[in-house]
Amino acid sequence: MKVPEPTPLRGPDQGAVDELLGLLDLETIDQDLYRGSNVHTPRGRVFGGQVAAQALCAGIRTVPEEFGVHSLHSYFLLPGDPSIPIVYDVERIRDGARSGPAAWPRVSTAGRSTS
């Protein structure tokens, strides 16, 4: 059975989708090192879901394309400041020869670990 192509969003929702995709498009600083941008919110903190999604994107970039995401675990130690970019330093834990690869994105902002 052929899966139908998704219908592209039209109208006012497209701006929100474009903003989300922009947030998930991390800047590559070096091998396994990425920088994410932030959304400024009235709360003055970075939304934890954004950090988790960007960390997932950073981890995905370090494993072969044929592997999918199996699980995601996160701890939020400190609030993130939306005026400071978040850096994702990914450690490759396992190459995946038998049980799949594993990556550990360490998240920091202004030199302090936040997760």
C-alpha positions as CSV (number, residue, x, y, z in Angstrom):
1,M,0.0,0.0,0.0
2,K,1.4,3.4,-1.0
3,V,1.6,6.0,1.7
4,P,0.1,9.3,0.5
5,E,2.3,12.4,0.5
6,P,1.6,14.8,3.4
7,T,-0.4,17.8,2.5
8,P,1.7,20.9,3.0
9,L,0.5,23.5,5.5
10,R,-1.0,26.7,4.1
11,G,-2.0,29.9,5.7
12,P,-1.1,31.3,9.1
13,D,0.3,28.0,10.5
14,Q,3.1,27.9,8.0
15,G,5.0,30.6,9.9
16,A,5.0,28.6,13.1
17,V,6.2,25.5,11.2
18,D,9.0,27.5,9.6
19,E,10.0,28.8,13.0
20,L,10.1,25.3,14.5
21,L,12.1,23.9,11.6
22,G,14.5,26.9,12.0
23,L,15.0,26.1,15.7
24,L,15.8,22.5,14.8
25,D,18.4,23.4,12.2
26,L,21.4,23.5,14.4
27,E,24.7,25.2,13.4
28,T,27.6,22.8,13.1
29,I,30.6,24.3,15.1
30,D,32.9,21.3,14.8
31,Q,32.6,17.5,14.7
32,D,29.8,16.5,17.2
33,L,29.5,20.1,18.4
34,Y,26.4,22.1,17.5
35,R,24.8,25.4,18.5
36,G,21.1,26.1,18.7
37,S,19.1,29.3,18.5
38,N,16.4,30.2,21.0
39,V,12.9,31.6,21.0
40,H,12.4,34.6,23.3
41,T,9.4,34.0,25.6
42,P,7.7,36.2,28.2
43,R,9.0,33.7,30.9
44,G,12.6,34.6,30.2
45,R,13.6,31.0,30.1
46,V,14.2,28.5,27.3
47,F,11.4,25.9,26.9
48,G,12.6,22.5,28.0
49,G,10.9,20.8,25.0
50,Q,13.0,23.0,22.7
51,V,16.2,21.9,24.4
52,A,15.2,18.2,24.3
53,A,14.3,18.5,20.6
54,Q,17.5,20.3,19.7
55,A,19.5,17.7,21.7
56,L,17.8,14.9,19.8
57,C,18.6,16.6,16.5
58,A,22.3,16.9,17.6
59,G,22.4,13.2,18.6
60,I,20.8,12.1,15.3
61,R,23.5,13.9,13.3
62,T,26.2,11.7,14.9
63,V,24.8,8.3,14.0
64,P,24.3,6.6,10.6
65,E,21.1,7.5,8.7
66,E,19.8,3.9,8.8
67,F,19.3,4.0,12.5
68,G,16.2,5.5,14.1
69,V,15.7,7.0,17.5
70,H,15.0,4.3,20.1
71,S,14.7,6.4,23.3
72,L,15.3,9.9,24.7
73,H,16.0,10.6,28.4
74,S,16.7,14.1,29.7
75,Y,17.4,16.0,33.0
76,F,17.1,19.7,33.2
77,L,19.5,21.0,35.8
78,L,19.4,24.8,35.2
79,P,17.1,27.1,33.3
80,G,18.4,28.3,30.0
81,D,18.8,32.0,29.1
82,P,17.1,32.7,25.8
83,S,19.6,35.5,25.0
84,I,22.5,33.0,25.0
85,P,22.8,30.3,22.4
86,I,22.8,26.7,23.6
87,V,25.7,24.4,22.7
88,Y,25.3,20.7,22.2
89,D,28.4,18.6,22.6
90,V,27.6,15.0,21.5
91,E,29.6,12.1,22.9
92,R,29.4,8.9,20.8
93,I,28.9,6.2,23.4
94,R,28.6,3.2,21.1
95,D,29.0,2.7,17.3
96,G,26.1,0.3,17.0
97,A,27.8,-2.8,15.5
98,R,25.4,-5.1,17.4
99,S,22.8,-3.3,19.3
100,G,22.6,0.1,17.6
101,P,24.5,3.3,18.2
102,A,24.2,5.5,21.3
103,A,24.9,9.2,21.6
104,W,24.9,11.5,24.6
105,P,24.3,15.2,23.8
106,R,25.6,17.3,26.7
107,V,23.9,20.7,26.8
108,S,25.5,23.9,28.0
109,T,24.9,27.6,27.9
110,A,27.4,30.3,28.7
111,G,29.9,27.5,29.7
112,R,27.5,26.0,32.3
113,S,25.9,22.5,31.9
114,T,22.1,22.8,31.8
115,S,21.2,19.1,31.2
